[in-house]
Amino acid sequence: QVQLVESGGGLVQAGGSLRLSCAASGSIFSINVMGWYRQAPGKQRELVAAIANGGITNYPDSVKDRFTISRDNAKNPMYLQMNSLKPEDTAVYYCATIRPPPHGNYWGQGTQVTVSS
């Protein structure tokens, strides 16, 4: 079992920055890949950043060069540094494990990010 708790969301003006944190507990040492997802109202959930053990990261074009995911090790929180925020970044952000089928994944409860224009 893995427990994930996000924090750091809030309201920010366009162009501003926020840093999200994801505290993990439980059998986190068995997790090789983790990520941040977001879901805006009326839209599907999308992956915005992923990081593997060893530090390899991946981002979609929509956030590349603006968002940075980091995770020192399994014991420390995972972070998502978000810079140059845009109103279209407004969503609930979730941290999650990323494991291929047939493994299930664990999700946090989400944290709201609102970017005003």
Steps between C-alpha positions, in 0.01 A plus 500: 500500500612853421350820637543829315414846630529814287537855623594841367210588274332837505406809306765681297500764230605418147878504472543395861645185652393224736673194638298188569619233740410132518581318822512124461486228763461125507668269251640789300840339450342260251384786275734583211297764316278773637325793346270797520166506323239772471132514420318814401119525511347319205835361385674167529776448749842557339856421600707817539827362635661166577823400667675165522760376741827643376339832424374452146207739444232545239259787426237573237563800276230699681713531816853434376746772607247630756451203737773303675447173684748387761536214743826448691420153623213286618509647851475864398201679352451532127460855373355677201638848448266693274618828349347742250156369587213557259124501557481174304714336770203528735409148615510257787850355513563144617816310575496133415709194451547388139509124461413294193212251498408279672620714792262757633610849590470716807365854496502794736187693583592792272576865554329789321706741292323809370672749272324832453544713189 
